[in-house]
Amino acid sequence: MFLTYQFKDDGEAKYRQLYSFIREDIERGRLAAEAKLPSKRALARHLGISVLTVENAYSKLAAEGYIAMFEKRGSFVLAQGQSNIDKSRNLLLDQKKKRNSKQEENQKYQENFPFATWAKCARKSLQMDRKALLTPTDAQGSLILRQAISRYIRNFRGIEAEPEQIIIGAGAQILYTALVQILGREKIYAVENPSYPKIAAAYRNQGTRVVAIDIDNYGVSSQKLNESMASVLHISPNHQFPSGVVMPINRRYEILAWANSGQGKFIVEDDYDSEFRFDGEPLASLYSLDKSGKVIYANTFSKTLSSTLRIAYLILPIELLEQYQNSFGIFSCTVSNFEQLTLARFINNGYFEEHINRMRNFYRLRREEVLSKFRNCPLAEECEIIEGQAGLHFVLQCKKNAAEFTGKARAYGFNVRNIADFYLDLQDKENNQQVLLDYSNFVD
């Protein structure tokens, strides 16, 4: 097989160009699943580049699940860039190695955290950042990590935010607590109905009044929001939890208009799983659309790396930075220097981007497996699948009793929850006949 590409002299490393060329060929079907790629030496000779350049490109493709590399056997294309490693291995390995293949299959589903790469970054931090490790950081967190996050969100989400606007904290709830102290306990805080219960709890625990705003097919109702007398709104416009609704652009501008309609109104944009949108690029964030400093952007590494890592961040509008410093300037960051510096190195070296791409492929494959399993079981006749192209779950509309359906689905091994559990209003709980199917934690 001959692969011929025209490299550009635009400053981009040749291995990245080669990686992009081959990835595009795989995604467009020009390189079929299970096709064997040229050897590193053969391709390097054919393209007039170094073997190291080819090796780096192949390694990046393998890390993201587009190809599988086998010692003494070569490199092979995986199905549509998905990490369907077992299928390729069954074609390539003899009977003697089937047990190892099965072990790697189990590991693929249970150990998604990049332990080896994270450990490498941690060792580098211990070796090279000794002074920084023992130097207390201010309340906002390590400047190195804030700079890394600033670059990442600019490239991935198109969000322009200076490192000085970023606040690092040990989990989202810690940061929501800080927000209440900045914005004031006397304000009324609005949350989506239904929504993740811990969001309302985090605000209520600070002594605030919390109101639930019903959502429709487009997200939070702007009319009900105006009627609520709320001053702060917490929403997830890119993939509402648990409904899965993606807020269209016209509704986003309605919500921004609400924030600009009075003094002291703010929006907390919770962008908790925007990395896992499978149909095109993520929609523009409210923060990017906001021209008046009314949006506070919130995100976490819980979904992308691990919920136990406990690192989240806020982007504050410029006008709130002074209030933050007045309230928290004398404190230290709630995340250890070691974790912050390790994460910064993980992002800066491109490992985080590779991990996200690999996990997108992993979850895309898992989603197809769960849908296939569900459609081929008796439960499929009892509900309608409401599919979405964002996030790690979708919603099922039950034809009969949702609570009864939930019990049946769990018996079949599906990770489901009744969406009624996420409502704050009792009447809505009784009327709701939808369930959430989370395929990120699916267990067969």
C-alpha positions in Angstrom: 0.0 0.0 0.0 1.4 3.4 -1.0 0.4 6.5 0.9 1.3 9.7 -0.9 0.9 13.1 0.8 2.0 16.7 0.1 3.5 18.3 3.2 3.2 22.0 3.8 6.0 24.2 4.9 3.9 26.3 7.3 5.7 25.6 10.6 3.6 22.6 11.6 5.6 19.6 12.5 5.7 16.9 9.8 4.6 14.1 12.1 1.5 16.1 13.0 0.8 16.7 9.3 1.2 13.0 8.6 -1.0 12.1 11.5 -3.7 14.4 10.1 -3.4 13.0 6.6 -3.8 9.4 7.7 -6.6 10.2 10.3 -8.6 11.9 7.5 -8.1 8.9 5.2 -9.4 6.6 8.0 -12.4 8.8 8.9 -13.4 9.2 5.2 -13.1 5.5 4.5 -10.2 5.7 2.1 -8.3 3.5 4.5 -10.5 0.5 5.3 -10.8 -1.2 8.6 -8.2 -3.9 9.1 -6.0 -2.6 6.3 -2.3 -2.9 7.0 -0.3 0.3 6.9 3.2 0.5 5.3 6.1 -0.2 7.6 7.7 2.9 9.2 10.8 2.5 7.1 9.0 1.9 3.9 6.7 4.9 4.4 9.6 7.1 5.4 11.5 6.1 2.3 8.5 6.7 0.1 7.7 10.2 1.5 11.3 11.3 1.9 11.0 11.9 5.7 12.6 10.4 8.7 11.6 7.1 10.3 11.1 9.0 13.6 8.5 11.3 11.9 6.5 8.2 10.8 6.9 6.6 14.2 5.6 9.7 16.0 2.6 9.9 13.7 1.8 6.2 14.1 2.1 6.5 17.9 -0.3 9.4 18.0 -2.8 7.5 15.8 -2.5 4.4 18.0 -2.9 6.5 21.2 -6.2 7.9 19.9 -7.6 4.6 18.7 -7.3 5.0 14.9 -4.8 2.2 14.4 -3.4 -0.8 16.3 0.4 -1.4 16.3 1.7 -5.0 16.8 5.3 -5.9 17.3 6.7 -7.9 14.3 3.2 -7.8 12.6 2.8 -4.2 11.7 0.2 -1.5 12.1 -3.5 -1.9 11.2 -6.4 0.4 10.7 -9.2 0.1 13.3 -12.9 0.5 12.3 -13.7 4.2 11.8 -11.1 5.3 14.3 -12.8 3.4 17.1 -10.8 1.5 19.6 -12.2 -1.9 18.5 -8.9 -3.5 19.4 -10.2 -7.0 20.1 -11.5 -7.5 16.6 -8.2 -6.6 15.1 -6.3 -8.7 17.6 -8.4 -11.8 16.9 -7.4 -11.5 13.2 -3.7 -11.0 14.1 -2.9 -13.1 17.1 -2.7 -16.9 17.3 -4.6 -19.1 19.7 -1.8 -18.9 22.2 -2.4 -15.1 22.8 -6.2 -15.1 23.1 -6.1 -14.9 26.9 -4.0 -11.8 26.8 -6.5 -10.3 24.3 -9.4 -10.9 26.7 -7.5 -9.2 29.5 -6.9 -6.2 27.4 -10.5 -6.0 26.5 -11.5 -5.9 30.1 -8.9 -3.3 30.8 -10.3 -1.2 27.9 -13.6 -0.9 29.6 -12.5 -0.6 33.2 -9.3 1.4 33.2 -9.6 4.5 30.9 -7.4 6.7 33.1 -4.0 7.2 31.4 -2.0 5.9 34.4 1.3 5.5 32.6 1.3 9.0 31.0 0.0 10.6 34.2 2.8 8.9 36.2 5.4 10.2 33.7 4.1 13.7 34.2 4.1 13.3 37.9 7.7 12.1 37.9 8.7 15.1 35.8 7.0 17.4 38.3 8.9 15.9 41.2 12.2 16.2 39.3 11.8 19.6 37.7 9.3 21.6 39.8 10.7 21.1 43.3 10.7 24.7 44.2 7.2 25.3 42.9 5.9 22.2 44.7 6.9 23.7 48.0 5.8 27.3 47.3 2.3 28.1 48.4 0.0 29.2 45.5 -2.5 32.0 45.9 -6.3 31.3 46.1 -6.7 31.3 42.3 -4.3 28.3 41.8 -1.1 27.7 40.0 -0.4 30.2 37.3 1.2 27.5 35.1 -2.1 25.5 35.2 -4.2 28.5 34.6 -2.1 29.4 31.6 -2.5 25.8 30.3 -6.3 25.9 30.8 -6.4 29.3 29.1 -4.7 27.9 26.0 -6.8 24.7 26.0 -10.2 26.5 26.1 -9.1 28.9 23.5 -8.2 26.1 21.1 -11.1 23.8 21.9 -14.0 26.0 22.9 -13.0 29.3 21.3 -13.1 31.0 24.7 -10.8 34.0 25.2 -10.0 34.3 28.9 -6.8 35.5 30.5 -5.1 33.2 33.1 -5.9 36.0 35.7 -9.6 35.3 35.2 -9.3 31.6 36.0 -10.0 30.1 39.5 -8.9 26.6 40.4 -10.8 24.6 43.0 -11.1 21.1 44.5 -14.3 20.2 42.7 -17.3 22.2 41.4 -19.1 22.4 44.7 -16.2 24.2 46.3 -16.3 26.8 43.6 -20.1 27.2 43.8 -19.6 27.9 47.5 -17.1 30.6 46.5 -19.5 32.1 44.0 -22.2 32.6 46.7 -19.7 34.5 48.8 -18.8 36.7 45.8 -22.4 37.3 44.4 -24.2 37.4 47.8 -26.5 35.2 49.8 -29.4 37.6 49.5 -29.8 36.8 45.8 -32.2 34.3 44.5 -30.4 31.4 42.6 -32.2 29.6 39.8 -31.5 26.1 38.7 -32.9 24.0 35.8 -35.8 21.7 36.6 -34.9 18.9 36.3 -31.2 19.1 37.1 -28.3 17.5 39.0 -29.5 17.6 42.7 -26.1 18.6 44.1 -26.2 21.9 42.3 -29.2 23.2 44.2 -27.9 21.6 47.4 -24.6 23.5 47.0 -26.4 26.9 46.8 -28.9 26.1 49.5 -26.1 25.0 51.9 -24.9 28.6 51.7 -28.2 29.9 53.0 -29.5 31.1 49.7 -33.0 30.8 48.3 -33.1 28.4 45.3 -35.9 28.3 42.7 -36.4 25.7 40.0 -37.1 26.9 36.4 -38.8 24.4 34.2 -37.2 23.5 30.9 -38.9 22.9 27.6 -37.6 21.4 24.3 -35.1 24.3 24.0 -33.9 24.6 27.6 -34.8 27.0 30.4 -37.9 29.0 29.6 -37.0 32.7 29.4 -40.6 33.6 30.4 -40.5 31.6 33.6 -37.1 32.9 34.3 -38.3 36.5 34.1 -41.2 35.6 36.4 -38.9 33.9 39.0 -37.3 37.1 40.4 -33.9 35.2 40.3 -30.7 37.1 40.0 -28.3 34.2 39.3 -29.1 31.4 36.8 -27.1 28.1 36.8 -27.5 26.2 33.4 -25.9 23.7 31.1 -26.8 25.0 27.7 -24.6 22.6 25.7 -26.1 19.4 27.1 -28.7 19.8 29.8 -28.6 17.2 32.5 -30.6 15.0 32.6 -32.9 15.9 29.6 -30.1 16.1 27.1 -31.5 19.2 25.5 -29.0 21.4 23.6 -30.1 25.1 23.8 -30.4 26.7 20.4 -28.8 30.0 19.6 -31.9 32.1 19.7 -32.7 30.9 23.2 -29.2 31.6 24.3 -29.6 35.2 23.3 -32.9 35.3 25.2 -31.1 34.2 28.3 -28.3 36.7 27.8 -30.9 39.4 27.4 -32.3 38.4 30.8 -28.9 38.8 32.4 -28.6 42.3 30.9 -32.1 43.3 32.0 -31.0 44.3 35.5 -28.1 45.2 37.8 -26.4 42.3 39.5 -27.7 39.5 37.3 -25.3 36.7 36.3 -25.3 33.3 34.5 -23.2 30.3 35.7 -22.6 28.3 32.5 -21.9 24.7 33.5 -20.1 23.1 30.5 -19.5 19.8 32.3 -19.3 17.4 29.2 -18.8 19.6 26.2 -15.7 17.5 25.1 -18.0 14.6 24.3 -20.1 16.0 21.5 -20.1 13.5 18.7 -21.8 15.4 15.9 -19.6 18.3 14.8 -18.0 21.0 16.9 -19.5 22.1 20.2 -22.0 25.0 20.0 -20.7 28.5 20.9 -20.6 28.9 24.7 -22.6 31.5 26.4 -19.4 32.9 27.7 -18.2 33.5 24.1 -21.5 35.2 23.1 -21.5 37.4 26.2 -20.3 41.0 25.6 -21.3 42.5 29.0 -19.4 40.3 31.5 -22.5 38.5 32.7 -21.4 34.9 32.3 -19.3 32.9 34.7 -17.9 29.8 32.9 -17.6 26.6 35.0 -16.0 23.3 34.0 -14.3 20.3 35.6 -11.9 17.5 34.8 -14.2 14.9 36.4 -15.7 13.7 33.2 -12.7 13.9 31.0 -10.1 12.4 33.4 -11.5 11.1 36.7 -14.1 12.2 39.3 -11.5 11.5 42.0 -9.1 14.0 40.6 -11.2 16.8 42.1 -10.0 19.7 40.0 -12.4 22.2 38.6 -12.2 25.8 37.4 -14.2 29.0 36.9 -13.7 31.8 34.5 -14.8 35.0 36.2 -15.8 38.2 34.3 -13.4 41.0 34.9 -15.7 42.9 37.2 -15.9 40.0 39.7 -12.2 39.5 40.1 -11.8 42.3 42.7 -14.6 40.9 44.7 -13.0 37.4 44.6 -9.6 38.8 45.8 -11.3 40.7 48.6 -13.1 37.5 49.8 -10.4 34.9 49.1 -7.1 36.6 48.5 -5.6 35.6 51.9 -6.2 31.9 51.3 -4.3 29.2 49.4 -5.8 27.1 46.6 -7.7 24.0 47.7 -5.9 21.8 45.2 -2.3 20.6 45.9 0.6 22.0 43.9 1.6 18.5 42.9 -1.7 17.8 41.2 -1.9 21.2 39.6 1.6 21.0 38.1 1.1 17.4 37.0 -2.1 18.4 35.2 -0.5 21.4 33.6 2.3 19.3 32.2 -0.3 16.7 31.0 -2.1 19.5 29.1 0.9 21.3 27.8 2.5 18.2 26.4 -0.6 17.4 24.3 -1.5 14.3 26.4 -4.8 15.7 27.4 -5.9 16.3 23.8 -4.8 12.7 22.9 -6.7 11.4 25.9 -9.9 13.3 24.9 -9.7 12.0 21.3 -9.2 8.5 22.5 -12.1 8.7 24.9 -14.4 10.1 22.2 -13.7 7.1 20.1 -14.1 4.8 23.1 -17.5 6.3 24.1 -18.7 6.4 20.5 -18.1 2.7 20.3 -19.7 2.0 23.6 -22.7 4.1 22.7 -23.2 2.0 19.6 -22.8 -1.2 21.6 -25.4 -0.1 24.2 -27.9 1.0 21.6 -27.5 -2.3 19.7 -27.9 -4.3 22.9 -31.0 -2.3 23.9 -32.6 -2.5 20.5 -32.3 -6.2 20.5 -33.8 -6.8 23.9 -37.6 -7.0 24.8 -37.4 -3.6 26.5 -37.1 -1.8 23.1 -40.9 -2.2 22.6 -41.7 -0.4 25.9 -40.0 2.9 25.1 -38.8 5.3 22.5 -35.1 6.3 22.4 -34.5 10.0 22.4 -31.1 10.2 20.8 -28.7 13.1 21.2 -25.3 13.7 19.8 -23.8 15.3 22.9 -22.7 14.0 26.2 -22.5 10.5 27.7 -26.2 9.6 28.2 -29.5 9.7 26.3 -33.1 9.6 27.4 -35.8 7.0 27.0 -39.5 7.9 26.8 -41.4 5.1 28.4 -44.8 4.1 27.1 -46.0 3.0 30.5 -44.7 3.3 34.1 -41.2 4.7 34.2 -40.4 3.4 37.7 -41.4 -0.1 36.6 -39.4 0.1 33.4 -36.3 1.3 35.4 -36.3 -1.9 37.5 -36.6 -4.1 34.3 -33.8 -2.2 32.6 -31.4 -2.6 35.5 -32.1 -6.4 35.5 -30.8 -6.4 31.9 -27.6 -4.7 33.0 -28.4 -1.1 31.9 -27.4 1.8 34.0 -30.7 3.8 34.2 -32.3 6.3 36.5 -35.8 7.6 36.6 -35.6 11.3 35.5 -38.3 12.0 38.1 -35.5 11.7 40.7 -33.9 14.9 39.3 -37.0 17.1 39.6 -37.5 19.5 42.5 -41.3 19.7 42.0 -43.4 16.8 43.2 -46.0 17.1 40.6 -43.4 16.9 37.8 -42.0 13.8 39.5 -45.4 12.1 39.3 -46.1 13.0 35.7 -42.7 12.2 34.2 -42.3 9.0 32.2 -38.7 9.4 31.1 -35.6 7.6 32.2 -31.9 8.4 31.7 -29.6 5.8 30.2 -25.9 6.5 31.1 -23.6 4.5 28.8 -20.4 5.9 30.3 -20.9 3.4 33.2 -22.7 0.6 31.3 -21.9 -2.8 32.7 -22.8 -5.9 30.5 
